Amino acid sequence: MAKIKFVLDTRVWKNGSKTVMLSFIHKGFRKQASLGIKVHPENWDAKTCLVTKQEKNYRHINQRLQFLRSSSEGVILRHYGLSSDGATIYADLETTLFPEKAEEKQLEVKATNSLLDVAKRCTELKKPSTRLTYERTVKHIETFIGKGNTNVLDEINKAWLTAFDNYLAESNPSANARALHFRNLRAVFNYAIDEELTTNYPFRRFKIKTVKTDKRSLSVETLRQILNYPVEDWQVTYRDMFKLSFMLMGINFVDMLNLKREDMREGRIVFNRHKTTRLYSMKVVPEALELIEKYAGETHLLSIMDSRKDYLQYIRQTNNALRKIGDCDRKGLGGKKTHHAICPELSTYWARHTWATIAASLDIPKETIAAALGHGGNTVTDIYIDFDRRKVDEANRKVIDWVLYGKLDGETKVKPGTPEFFGLEPKEAIRLGLCSEESMKATIEPKKKRGRPRKAAVPV
């Protein structure tokens, strides 16, 4: 059974008084807490734990002490037969005897258990590219909390998440855009649980909704149009980077831009993927090598990042240029341009999807495509079996031959530079500048004349 006793503190105040302390003991657990009552030692009765008449306001002090004793005994009785440990009983005592302190302590816990603070700490641990998406999520959380919603991890529930989803829908109508924020928020809760900041996990009952989107890939004919369209001078470099990414089997733009000169050796590029940190090796085909040499950098493999720190801005510029490849109208001399893009949604990531789609259309096995894209890793198969890189190199050569030259297994199936090559009607191909009238005439066989052939003149 727990025991309580009122004793005097060993420390003495300037006026000679001492503080009355609550002494709590239960199964080896000992704790003392100040009752906020000061008395002079000579007026303290240790047996009755009360003050004598000589103490000023002795009646008020004794009434207060008796009330505290009665409240303490009531708390102990509540735990009788419950096998509660000392810490549990003492915590109940603190809440009953010192409600102000309990409230202050709860506020301190809430401050250290702040969703916003934990989200910011979690964001700082992320990679620079990932950190940007988390920072956007943190801004949305901050605004949502500012509208009167709770900021305490332990109080976040399904209703809170639903309300947050409704809030996001006002500015992010796309379900997939909102799903990204919820995945970030779920990662914050996983981090908080790992750090033992909370045991609450509201995502058990809340489902993150996504909408299936169209694959971001081009048909081989459309890709040929983009790679051969007569673009403006300012678009050439951006289109070349897209082409290089495609010819390197859809390498992620972040990986391609951050490649160092030493990453290329013996005709291969060897690097660790930014997303998975997995070691990856790819053969550089002659067509890709030509572009690498054209844009050779000093420290980086490509000069793009030699003078830049932020690759994200360059990716945005590239996407802007790609989405303007196509017809362009101008109103008046030096007037505003109106672009009629071949693919208005085109972005750097389409090179990766397009390579995989074309490879699949050429009956290249899924395992080879997965290895080419750098998928897998950390599986039993990957640990014990080193995938044959020759298969991947051959797959890339097959894709490039088909896209650039219309060849399959060494045989030309469709002649480059023809309307058929671009999947267009002759007039449309000529209008877009993909074919010239001269080249069209050269491809048309002369018509055979009707009637009998003339007899050759007999020499006299």
HELIX and SHEET records of a PDB file:
HELIX    1   1 PRO A   41  ASN A   43  5                                   3    
HELIX    2   2 TYR A   58  ARG A   78  1                                  21    
HELIX    3   3 GLY A   86  LEU A   97  1                                  12    
HELIX    4   4 PRO A   99  THR A  112  1                                  14    
HELIX    5   5 LEU A  115  GLU A  124  1                                  10    
HELIX    6   6 PRO A  128  ILE A  145  1                                  18    
HELIX    7   7 LEU A  153  GLU A  155  5                                   3    
HELIX    8   8 LYS A  158  SER A  171  1                                  14    
HELIX    9   9 ALA A  175  ASP A  194  1                                  20    
HELIX   10  10 PRO A  202  ARG A  204  5                                   3    
HELIX   11  11 VAL A  220  ASN A  228  1                                   9    
HELIX   12  12 ASP A  233  MET A  247  1                                  15    
HELIX   13  13 PHE A  253  LEU A  257  1                                   5    
HELIX   14  14 ARG A  261  ASP A  263  5                                   3    
HELIX   15  15 PRO A  286  LYS A  294  1                                   9    
HELIX   16  16 SER A  303  SER A  307  5                                   5    
HELIX   17  17 TYR A  311  LEU A  322  1                                  12    
HELIX   18  18 TRP A  350  SER A  361  1                                  12    
HELIX   19  19 LYS A  366  LEU A  373  1                                   8    
HELIX   20  20 VAL A  380  TYR A  384  1                                   5    
HELIX   21  21 ARG A  389  TYR A  405  1                                  17    
HELIX   22  22 PRO A  419  PHE A  422  1                                   4    
HELIX   23  23 PRO A  426  ARG A  431  1                                   6    
HELIX   24  24 GLU A  437  THR A  443  1                                   7    
SHEET    1   A 3 LYS A   3  LEU A   8  0                                        
SHEET    2   A 3 LYS A  18  HIS A  26 -1                                        
SHEET    3   A 3 PHE A  29  VAL A  39 -1                                        
SHEET    1   B 2 TRP A  44  ASP A  45  0                                        
SHEET    2   B 2 LEU A  50  VAL A  51 -1                                        
SHEET    1   C 3 MET A 264  ARG A 265  0                                        
SHEET    2   C 3 ARG A 268  ASN A 272 -1                                        
SHEET    3   C 3 LEU A 279  LYS A 283 -1                                        
SHEET    1   D 2 GLY A 326  ARG A 330  0                                        
SHEET    2   D 2 LYS A 337  ALA A 341 -1                                        
SHEET    1   E 2 LYS A 407  LEU A 408  0                                        
SHEET    2   E 2 GLU A 411  THR A 412 -1                                        
END                                                                             
